Amino acid sequence: MDNKHVAVIGGGLGALSGAIRLARLGFSVQLFEKNEKIGGKVNEVALGGYRFDTGASLLTMPSVIDELFDFAGFNRSDYLDLVPIDPICRYFFSDSSVMDASADKAKMKNAIAQLSTDDVEAYERFLKYAERIHDVTAEIFMFTPIHEFKKLIKPRHFQTLFRLHQIDPFRTVHQSVSRFFSDPRLVQLFDRYATYNGSDPFQAPATLNIIPYIEYGLGGYYIKGGIYRLIDALETVACELGVQIHTSTRVEEICHDGKRVSGVQVNGEKVETDYVLCGADAVVAHDELIDGYQHRSEKLNRLEPSLSGMVFLWGVRAKHQKLAHHNIIFSSDYDAEFKQIFKNQRVPDDPTIYIAITNKTDTGHAPADGENWFVLLNMPYLVPGQMWKKEKVRMRSVVLNKLKRVGFDIMDRIEVEQIYTPEDFSELYASNQGSIYGVSSNSRTTAFKRLPNRSRVLERLYFAGGSVHPGGGIPLVILSGKMAAMLIAEDHASKL
Ligand SMILES: Cc1cc2nc3c(=O)[nH]c(=O)nc-3n(C[C@H](O)[C@H](O)[C@H](O)COP(=O)(O)OP(=O)(O)OC[C@H]3O[C@@H](n4cnc5c(N)ncnc54)[C@H](O)[C@@H]3O)c2cc1C
């Protein structure tokens, strides 16, 4: 053995990003995924004549994907057709007003003016403020493994450290958004961005106002054919580079001698490797895969998981001209919705409903007279006492009734259906308490408390994915895989 063997746990995007980079750097990589196919929370299903993405539906920061292809020596545009989405999202407010949000500044200002002329100028100021947060934080918080002291203390980071007061960490997202916008509908719209990493706008620090800049400043995208095409493309690249992918193969244990990892156990047998890159949820991995570190597990279990969700996939035999590719039907009281989710950890009475219909852009995803609805509700992470089997039946009728009230009566038009609850997310992707973005960012210190990309307890063990730095969402998990792979490569080089 030439000391360059790596076992990668899980076939999610963080793991794939790490596996591809390591293979490109000359490591021999074996990737183990417990499910029948790779992709993790980026997944797809076909039901009858309808095709659905079952997880991620909106792509931001496409440059992160381009960089991964470049690093691997491939050209992204040969594999993936990224389509800018306009409007990025159609918002339906509880007073029956509707607004199309767009990355096109003129269109967006016009749409805001229809709701509130006073807030047009506020939008300009808000975008500048969000861009400033991006400029100050992106390099350190998104592109640097911040738990690595030596990497943090670089001359190019000093300027950022001195500007940290500009990132608005002491107010919540909601407090800050409310200072810019006078119209409560716009406050609700911009509050929503905290949910992009699974957090509560009424608790999360206003630093998360970076997210609207990422969406409106850099754009929101769809991948022609469906978001799952990203996984197909990365699988092709990984295989071309020699990554051996083992699906339907659960890693049962991360083997170690108390100091350093020595491989993984699959099917009762040890696969010896020099490094392990864990792309499975790191909290669950400490609970279930790493023996002998109970204290570490207990500490990690104190981190608050992110939002979970309930998803309805509905093949609807009807056409709705009033719906766009992405749609949000807001609840009437956002504060109450998030209190019920995060404080009471229960299903919200009046959930905000997100609907993505990819056949608005990809006509082949549904029959000519139909639409493929992916419907997502924010839900609490799993705690004892919740009853998801009952809740999914109850929420189905709550959602269908609310849709009917706002003019989309699809009750008798649903031809095919599949429902996912937080229990399903936990089961399918082994995510911590069914969370869909890893750890929440509901406190000012979460960015630092989130798990590092290098294990604190075992040498030669590294982590990627939504539960570790820099957090959840497609671009960030791809960056986590980059950080973990670079740490492995550097550690390996230093030992030669
Ligand atoms: C409903 C939903 C909507 C979302 N919407 C968006 C969106 O619009 N935009 C966006 O950017 N992001 C979105 N996200 C988040 C995004 O999909 C995730 O952050 C990202 O895909 C997670 O990647 P990951 O690397 O953490 O791996 P995961 O996707 O969590 O995959 C981990 C993999 O590891 C496997 N695994 C676990 N344990 C083991 C083991 N012991 N052995 C072998 N394999 C194992 C699991 O089966 C799984 O396949 C959404 C997620 C969900 C669920």
The ligand as a Tripos MOL2 file, in Angstrom:
@<TRIPOS>MOLECULE
LIG
   53    58     1     0     0
SMALL
NO_CHARGES

@<TRIPOS>ATOM
      1 C1        -36.1510   18.9160    1.1520 C.3       1 LIG1
      2 C2        -34.8090   19.6060    0.9850 C.ar      1 LIG1
      3 C3        -34.7350   20.7950    0.2760 C.ar      1 LIG1
      4 C4        -33.5070   21.4300    0.1010 C.ar      1 LIG1
      5 N1        -33.4320   22.5480   -0.6860 N.ar      1 LIG1
      6 C5        -32.2240   23.0660   -0.9950 C.ar      1 LIG1
      7 C6        -32.1030   24.0610   -2.0040 C.ar      1 LIG1
      8 O1        -33.0860   24.4350   -2.6370 O.2       1 LIG1
      9 N2        -30.8670   24.5520   -2.2720 N.ar      1 LIG1
     10 C7        -29.7470   24.1020   -1.6180 C.ar      1 LIG1
     11 O2        -28.6420   24.5910   -1.9060 O.2       1 LIG1
     12 N3        -29.8330   23.1400   -0.6810 N.ar      1 LIG1
     13 C8        -31.0370   22.5990   -0.3680 C.ar      1 LIG1
     14 N4        -31.1260   21.5730    0.5210 N.ar      1 LIG1
     15 C9        -29.9310   21.1860    1.2900 C.3       1 LIG1
     16 C10       -28.9480   20.3640    0.4870 C.3       1 LIG1
     17 O3        -29.6320   19.4200   -0.2760 O.3       1 LIG1
     18 C11       -28.0070   19.6790    1.4720 C.3       1 LIG1
     19 O4        -27.3920   20.6520    2.3110 O.3       1 LIG1
     20 C12       -26.9000   18.8860    0.8090 C.3       1 LIG1
     21 O5        -27.3370   18.1660   -0.3080 O.3       1 LIG1
     22 C13       -26.3340   17.9390    1.8670 C.3       1 LIG1
     23 O6        -25.1500   17.3290    1.3970 O.3       1 LIG1
     24 P1        -24.2200   16.5250    2.3870 P.3       1 LIG1
     25 O7        -22.8530   16.5120    1.7910 O.co2     1 LIG1
     26 O8        -24.3630   17.0230    3.7640 O.co2     1 LIG1
     27 O9        -24.7010   15.0200    2.3090 O.3       1 LIG1
     28 P2        -26.1290   14.3560    2.4970 P.3       1 LIG1
     29 O10       -26.9910   14.7650    1.3800 O.co2     1 LIG1
     30 O11       -26.5950   14.5260    3.8770 O.co2     1 LIG1
     31 O12       -25.7410   12.8400    2.2350 O.3       1 LIG1
     32 C14       -25.1280   12.0340    3.2000 C.3       1 LIG1
     33 C15       -25.0870   10.6350    2.6060 C.3       1 LIG1
     34 O13       -24.3780    9.7830    3.4910 O.3       1 LIG1
     35 C16       -25.0220    8.5240    3.4890 C.3       1 LIG1
     36 N5        -24.6490    7.8470    4.7190 N.ar      1 LIG1
     37 C17       -24.9430    8.2280    5.9920 C.ar      1 LIG1
     38 N6        -24.4120    7.3610    6.8710 N.ar      1 LIG1
     39 C18       -23.7640    6.4200    6.1370 C.ar      1 LIG1
     40 C19       -23.0090    5.2650    6.4800 C.ar      1 LIG1
     41 N7        -22.8170    4.8910    7.7470 N.pl3     1 LIG1
     42 N8        -22.4830    4.5210    5.4690 N.ar      1 LIG1
     43 C20       -22.6700    4.8830    4.1700 C.ar      1 LIG1
     44 N9        -23.3850    5.9520    3.8040 N.ar      1 LIG1
     45 C21       -23.9170    6.7270    4.7680 C.ar      1 LIG1
     46 C22       -26.4900    8.8700    3.4110 C.3       1 LIG1
     47 O14       -27.2580    7.7740    2.9490 O.3       1 LIG1
     48 C23       -26.4700   10.0350    2.4210 C.3       1 LIG1
     49 O15       -26.6100    9.5770    1.1000 O.3       1 LIG1
     50 C24       -32.3400   20.8880    0.6960 C.ar      1 LIG1
     51 C25       -32.4180   19.6850    1.4050 C.ar      1 LIG1
     52 C26       -33.6380   19.0380    1.5310 C.ar      1 LIG1
     53 C27       -33.6870   17.7050    2.2380 C.3       1 LIG1
@<TRIPOS>BOND
     1     1     2 1
     2     2     3 ar
     3     2    52 ar
     4     3     4 ar
     5     4     5 ar
     6     4    50 ar
     7     5     6 ar
     8     6     7 ar
     9     6    13 1
    10     7     8 2
    11     7     9 ar
    12     9    10 ar
    13    10    11 2
    14    10    12 ar
    15    12    13 ar
    16    13    14 ar
    17    14    15 1
    18    14    50 ar
    19    15    16 1
    20    16    17 1
    21    16    18 1
    22    18    19 1
    23    18    20 1
    24    20    21 1
    25    20    22 1
    26    22    23 1
    27    23    24 1
    28    24    25 2
    29    24    26 1
    30    24    27 1
    31    27    28 1
    32    28    29 2
    33    28    30 1
    34    28    31 1
    35    31    32 1
    36    32    33 1
    37    33    34 1
    38    33    48 1
    39    34    35 1
    40    35    36 1
    41    35    46 1
    42    36    37 ar
    43    36    45 ar
    44    37    38 ar
    45    38    39 ar
    46    39    40 ar
    47    39    45 ar
    48    40    41 1
    49    40    42 ar
    50    42    43 ar
    51    43    44 ar
    52    44    45 ar
    53    46    47 1
    54    46    48 1
    55    48    49 1
    56    50    51 ar
    57    51    52 ar
    58    52    53 1
@<TRIPOS>SUBSTRUCTURE
     1 LIG1         1 GROUP 0 **** ****
